């Protein structure tokens, strides 16, 4: 099998007057890092906004009281169990992506396809779990601009007046659906890209190029999405 790296995947040197990139990194990969850095600023802004509101409030809905359900099975009594399952699924998909990238380094086409398919399945499972959680919270009365009646909110708090409980519940709901929705959009985008990459692997596109570098680039995005979820999980469910 030819090991010649195609023009699209080789390290670009022409833009640098010194004749050699100061980072010696393939152009597409460094552009992916720039994109992820900019996206990190966006997520950081949202999480900082959440933290500012959360820690400036005298009372806040207890995560272990809000997230007690396992949608489709039980409504109460299992705090943070379902989100733990979601987190495990997403981290497992990151492992399968690592294995896909490693197989690509060995030009093992069949293994790349296998691990990419498992990564796609993991992404869809996470999105399905998130849809169930959103549906359950919406059924409970939480949504953008709306929260359950005051008598149903009391059990989520320890202290605070009804007015404060209503205000902080509204802030919690707005930020929860915005931030987890933004993250879910990233996961969905990643799944679609992973499907496209998997199809290209099946068609032998990267085998002909002599490099599976595109799998590695997509892997960077997928690991970023997983890492962001760790922070979202910490802010919303643990703090």
PEURRA-V672454 format. One record per residue. N is the residue number from 1. SS is DSSP state (~ for helix, > for strand, _ for the rest). PHI is phi in radians with two decimals (NA if undefined). Layout:
BEGIN
n:N ss:SS phi:PHI
n:N ss:SS phi:PHI
END
This chain:
BEGIN
n:1 ss:_ phi:NA
n:2 ss:_ phi:-1.22
n:3 ss:_ phi:-1.90
n:4 ss:_ phi:-1.19
n:5 ss:_ phi:-1.38
n:6 ss:_ phi:-1.23
n:7 ss:_ phi:-1.08
n:8 ss:_ phi:-1.25
n:9 ss:_ phi:-1.81
n:10 ss:_ phi:-1.37
n:11 ss:_ phi:-1.14
n:12 ss:_ phi:-1.43
n:13 ss:_ phi:-2.08
n:14 ss:_ phi:-1.08
n:15 ss:_ phi:-1.20
n:16 ss:_ phi:-1.81
n:17 ss:_ phi:-1.11
n:18 ss:_ phi:-1.34
n:19 ss:_ phi:1.50
n:20 ss:_ phi:-2.57
n:21 ss:_ phi:-1.03
n:22 ss:_ phi:-1.13
n:23 ss:_ phi:-1.74
n:24 ss:_ phi:0.93
n:25 ss:_ phi:-2.10
n:26 ss:_ phi:-0.99
n:27 ss:~ phi:-0.96
n:28 ss:~ phi:-1.09
n:29 ss:~ phi:-1.20
n:30 ss:~ phi:-1.22
n:31 ss:~ phi:-1.17
n:32 ss:~ phi:-1.11
n:33 ss:~ phi:-1.09
n:34 ss:~ phi:-1.09
n:35 ss:~ phi:-1.09
n:36 ss:~ phi:-1.12
n:37 ss:~ phi:-1.12
n:38 ss:~ phi:-1.14
n:39 ss:~ phi:-1.18
n:40 ss:~ phi:-1.08
n:41 ss:~ phi:-1.11
n:42 ss:~ phi:-1.12
n:43 ss:~ phi:-1.11
n:44 ss:~ phi:-1.08
n:45 ss:~ phi:-1.06
n:46 ss:~ phi:-1.14
n:47 ss:~ phi:-1.24
n:48 ss:~ phi:-1.15
n:49 ss:~ phi:-1.05
n:50 ss:~ phi:-1.07
n:51 ss:~ phi:-1.07
n:52 ss:~ phi:-1.10
n:53 ss:~ phi:-1.21
n:54 ss:~ phi:-1.07
n:55 ss:~ phi:-1.58
n:56 ss:~ phi:-1.64
n:57 ss:_ phi:-1.51
n:58 ss:_ phi:-1.27
n:59 ss:_ phi:-2.39
n:60 ss:_ phi:-2.63
n:61 ss:_ phi:-1.00
n:62 ss:_ phi:-1.32
n:63 ss:~ phi:-1.04
n:64 ss:~ phi:-1.23
n:65 ss:~ phi:-1.71
n:66 ss:~ phi:-1.36
n:67 ss:_ phi:-1.78
n:68 ss:_ phi:-1.90
n:69 ss:_ phi:-1.74
n:70 ss:> phi:-2.08
n:71 ss:_ phi:-0.87
n:72 ss:_ phi:1.59
n:73 ss:_ phi:-2.09
n:74 ss:> phi:-2.37
n:75 ss:_ phi:-1.65
n:76 ss:_ phi:-2.54
n:77 ss:_ phi:1.72
n:78 ss:_ phi:-2.25
n:79 ss:_ phi:-1.08
n:80 ss:_ phi:1.13
n:81 ss:~ phi:-1.19
n:82 ss:~ phi:-1.16
n:83 ss:~ phi:-1.18
n:84 ss:~ phi:-1.11
n:85 ss:~ phi:-1.13
n:86 ss:~ phi:-1.02
n:87 ss:~ phi:-1.11
n:88 ss:~ phi:-1.06
n:89 ss:~ phi:-1.07
n:90 ss:~ phi:-1.20
n:91 ss:~ phi:-1.14
n:92 ss:~ phi:-1.08
n:93 ss:~ phi:-1.17
n:94 ss:~ phi:-1.20
n:95 ss:~ phi:-1.13
n:96 ss:~ phi:-1.12
n:97 ss:~ phi:-1.18
n:98 ss:~ phi:-1.02
n:99 ss:~ phi:-1.16
n:100 ss:~ phi:-1.14
n:101 ss:~ phi:-1.12
n:102 ss:~ phi:-1.08
n:103 ss:~ phi:-1.15
n:104 ss:~ phi:-1.12
n:105 ss:~ phi:-1.12
n:106 ss:_ phi:-1.65
n:107 ss:_ phi:0.99
n:108 ss:_ phi:-1.60
n:109 ss:~ phi:-0.99
n:110 ss:~ phi:-1.08
n:111 ss:~ phi:-1.19
n:112 ss:~ phi:-1.03
n:113 ss:~ phi:-1.06
n:114 ss:~ phi:-1.03
n:115 ss:~ phi:-1.26
n:116 ss:~ phi:-1.18
n:117 ss:~ phi:-1.10
n:118 ss:~ phi:-1.10
n:119 ss:~ phi:-1.14
n:120 ss:~ phi:-1.09
n:121 ss:~ phi:-1.05
n:122 ss:~ phi:-1.06
n:123 ss:~ phi:-1.10
n:124 ss:~ phi:-1.14
n:125 ss:~ phi:-1.11
n:126 ss:~ phi:-1.09
n:127 ss:~ phi:-1.10
n:128 ss:~ phi:-1.11
n:129 ss:~ phi:-1.13
n:130 ss:~ phi:-1.14
n:131 ss:~ phi:-1.10
n:132 ss:~ phi:-1.12
n:133 ss:~ phi:-1.15
n:134 ss:~ phi:-1.05
n:135 ss:~ phi:-1.07
n:136 ss:~ phi:-1.15
n:137 ss:~ phi:-1.13
n:138 ss:~ phi:-1.12
n:139 ss:~ phi:-1.12
n:140 ss:~ phi:-1.28
n:141 ss:_ phi:2.00
n:142 ss:_ phi:-1.55
n:143 ss:> phi:-2.95
n:144 ss:_ phi:-1.06
n:145 ss:_ phi:1.43
n:146 ss:> phi:-2.59
n:147 ss:_ phi:-2.40
n:148 ss:_ phi:-1.09
n:149 ss:_ phi:-1.02
n:150 ss:~ phi:-0.99
n:151 ss:~ phi:-1.16
n:152 ss:~ phi:-1.55
n:153 ss:~ phi:-1.52
n:154 ss:~ phi:-1.00
n:155 ss:~ phi:-1.27
n:156 ss:~ phi:-1.57
n:157 ss:_ phi:-2.18
n:158 ss:_ phi:-2.18
n:159 ss:_ phi:1.67
n:160 ss:_ phi:1.60
n:161 ss:_ phi:-1.39
n:162 ss:~ phi:-1.06
n:163 ss:~ phi:-1.13
n:164 ss:~ phi:-1.17
n:165 ss:~ phi:-1.07
n:166 ss:~ phi:-1.15
n:167 ss:~ phi:-1.14
n:168 ss:~ phi:-1.22
n:169 ss:~ phi:-1.12
n:170 ss:~ phi:-1.17
n:171 ss:~ phi:-1.10
n:172 ss:~ phi:-1.05
n:173 ss:~ phi:-1.11
n:174 ss:~ phi:-1.05
n:175 ss:~ phi:-1.26
n:176 ss:~ phi:-1.08
n:177 ss:~ phi:-1.22
n:178 ss:~ phi:-1.20
n:179 ss:~ phi:-1.26
n:180 ss:~ phi:-1.20
n:181 ss:~ phi:-1.19
n:182 ss:~ phi:-1.11
n:183 ss:~ phi:-1.17
n:184 ss:~ phi:-1.05
n:185 ss:~ phi:-1.10
n:186 ss:~ phi:-1.12
n:187 ss:~ phi:-1.11
n:188 ss:~ phi:-1.05
n:189 ss:~ phi:-1.05
n:190 ss:~ phi:-1.09
n:191 ss:~ phi:-1.10
n:192 ss:~ phi:-1.07
n:193 ss:~ phi:-1.11
n:194 ss:~ phi:-1.07
n:195 ss:~ phi:-1.12
n:196 ss:~ phi:-1.07
n:197 ss:~ phi:-1.10
n:198 ss:~ phi:-1.08
n:199 ss:~ phi:-1.08
n:200 ss:~ phi:-1.10
n:201 ss:~ phi:-1.11
n:202 ss:~ phi:-1.07
n:203 ss:_ phi:-1.37
n:204 ss:_ phi:1.41
n:205 ss:~ phi:-1.03
n:206 ss:~ phi:-1.39
n:207 ss:~ phi:-1.14
n:208 ss:~ phi:-1.20
n:209 ss:~ phi:-1.24
n:210 ss:_ phi:1.48
n:211 ss:_ phi:-2.69
n:212 ss:_ phi:-1.80
n:213 ss:~ phi:-1.09
n:214 ss:~ phi:-1.09
n:215 ss:~ phi:-1.10
n:216 ss:~ phi:-1.16
n:217 ss:~ phi:-1.10
n:218 ss:~ phi:-1.13
n:219 ss:~ phi:-1.06
n:220 ss:~ phi:-1.04
n:221 ss:~ phi:-1.10
n:222 ss:~ phi:-1.14
n:223 ss:~ phi:-1.15
n:224 ss:~ phi:-1.09
n:225 ss:~ phi:-1.05
n:226 ss:~ phi:-1.15
n:227 ss:~ phi:-1.13
n:228 ss:~ phi:-1.05
n:229 ss:~ phi:-1.08
n:230 ss:~ phi:-1.03
n:231 ss:~ phi:-1.26
n:232 ss:~ phi:-1.07
n:233 ss:~ phi:-1.03
n:234 ss:~ phi:-1.15
n:235 ss:~ phi:-1.20
n:236 ss:~ phi:-1.52
n:237 ss:~ phi:-1.87
n:238 ss:~ phi:-1.86
n:239 ss:_ phi:-1.40
END
